[in-house]
Amino acid sequence: MVQDLFVASDIEVAYGGKRRLNGERVGGVKVLHGVDLRIGRGETVGIVGESGSGKTTLGRALLRLIDIDAGNIVFDGQDISRLPEQHMRPLRRRMQMIFQDPMTSLNPRHTVRRILVEPLLFHSVARDSADAERRVREFFDRVGLPLSCLDRTPHELSGGQRQRVGIARAALLEPDFVLADEIVSGLDVSTQAQALNLLKTLTRDLGLAMAFISHDLSVIRAVCDRVYVMKSGLVVEEGRCEDVFAAPKSRYTRLLIDAIPLPEIDPGWLDRDVAPEGN
């Protein structure tokens, strides 16, 4: 049985309103309504739903990028639900995020070398600058980027290359968990396949647990072990991908599957040969 890394219980999150001195929120709009979720070590879990379903809010709540109003979040046996930031800081390296738009998450003034080397030094993953440089160069080969990209800034790279840099930045820190939030939605189909295959390889080789947020059910089926289907801040269905896709229990899940433009989802689309992205 897979050991749980993340366990979220009865999570509630609201935006707006005011907080009292005891932390209780008054007013505001509730976005998550008592969500339960678990992610095992080395497991890839999909979180899917239409826009406004609360999937991104749930992901950011797991990482404590936003505060929860009720419920509990346990990471590797430690309750982090209301942990002060100074106590969260040592855990940040172990829980990383890959953002949807790398142009907004990569410093446009920094070279790729600096973007990747500085976190290794800040989190003491590398002993010194020489060790950090060596780690980055070795990892570049794993993510399929030429070394010439190291001296470029993000705007000098293609969209697929920028996303690979974002993936590398997260994976280089040797985390236990990665949150990937709609990371292929802005890429063309062949570049999507390259990025997703890279993620599958890294999660397998590095033993990473991952939550993959997407509105695209074909992507979820291709990369995830289990899936949570969200609607209006609630989980309406959860299960192994093959079971949910073969026999969805929720009418909403069936509607999502039926909304896919293809008459039938091809679970093997990710394994087709794709032309490598240009440098």
Protein Blocks (a to p, Z undefined) as FASTA:
>chain_A
ZZdfbdcehiacdeehjddfkopagejjdfbghiaddddehiacdddddehilmmmmmmm
mnopaccfbdcddeehiafklgcfklmmmmmmmpccddfblmlmpcfkbcfklmmmmmmm
mnomafblmlmmmmmmmmmmmnopafklmmpcfklpcfklmmmmmmmmmmmnopabdcde
hklmmpcfklmmmmmmmmmmmmmmnopacddddfbfklmmmmpmbdcddeehiafbdcdf
klmmmmcfbfklmmmmmmpmbfbdcfklmmpccddddZZ
